[in-house]
Amino acid sequence: FEYFWTFPFMMVVRNDMADDTAYELVKTFWSNIAKINAMSPALSLITKEGALEALSADVHPGAAKYYKEVGMK
């Protein structure tokens, strides 16, 4: 998993977020990961390979749809 300072980096949303919104949020995030990685040394540690490790909450169904489509879940 990805450490941001001393804790894993995780995007958390409300469980009532629309599935389509969560899907687009995750898809947009990963589509722009090179730009995000370039923003700071801490953000450079984020990789798709570590995206689903050590989660402390359930994956939103919309996000899960994206991860399944790209073969991650």
C-alpha positions in Angstrom: 0.0 0.0 0.0 1.0 3.6 -0.4 2.3 5.6 2.5 1.6 9.3 2.7 3.7 10.6 5.5 3.0 7.9 8.1 -0.3 6.5 6.9 -1.7 4.8 3.8 -3.1 7.2 1.2 -6.8 6.4 0.7 -9.7 8.3 -1.0 -12.8 8.0 1.1 -16.3 9.0 0.0 -19.8 8.8 1.4 -21.6 5.5 0.9 -24.5 7.4 -0.7 -22.3 8.8 -3.5 -23.8 7.7 -6.9 -22.1 4.7 -8.4 -21.5 6.6 -11.7 -19.8 9.4 -9.8 -17.5 7.1 -7.8 -16.6 5.3 -11.0 -15.7 8.5 -12.9 -13.8 9.8 -9.9 -11.6 6.6 -9.7 -11.2 6.4 -13.5 -10.2 10.1 -13.7 -7.7 9.7 -10.8 -6.0 6.7 -12.4 -6.1 8.2 -15.9 -4.1 11.2 -14.5 -1.8 9.3 -12.2 1.4 10.5 -13.9 0.4 14.1 -13.2 -0.5 13.3 -9.6 2.7 11.4 -9.1 4.7 14.4 -10.4 3.1 16.8 -7.8 5.1 15.8 -4.8 7.5 13.1 -3.5 4.7 11.7 -1.3 2.2 11.5 -4.2 4.9 9.9 -6.4 4.5 6.7 -4.2 0.9 6.1 -5.3 0.7 3.1 -7.7 -2.3 1.2 -9.1 -0.7 -2.0 -7.9 -1.1 -0.9 -4.3 -4.5 0.6 -4.7 -6.5 -2.2 -3.1 -4.1 -3.1 -0.3 -4.7 -2.5 3.4 -8.0 -0.8 3.0 -9.9 0.2 6.2 -13.2 0.6 4.5 -15.2 -1.3 1.8 -14.6 -0.3 -1.8 -17.5 1.8 -3.1 -19.5 -0.2 -5.7 -18.8 2.4 -8.4 -15.0 2.2 -7.7 -15.2 -1.6 -7.6 -16.8 -1.5 -11.1 -13.8 0.4 -12.4 -11.3 -1.9 -10.7 -13.1 -5.0 -12.0 -13.0 -3.6 -15.6 -9.2 -3.1 -15.4 -8.7 -6.6 -14.0 -7.9 -5.6 -10.4 -10.8 -7.0 -8.5 
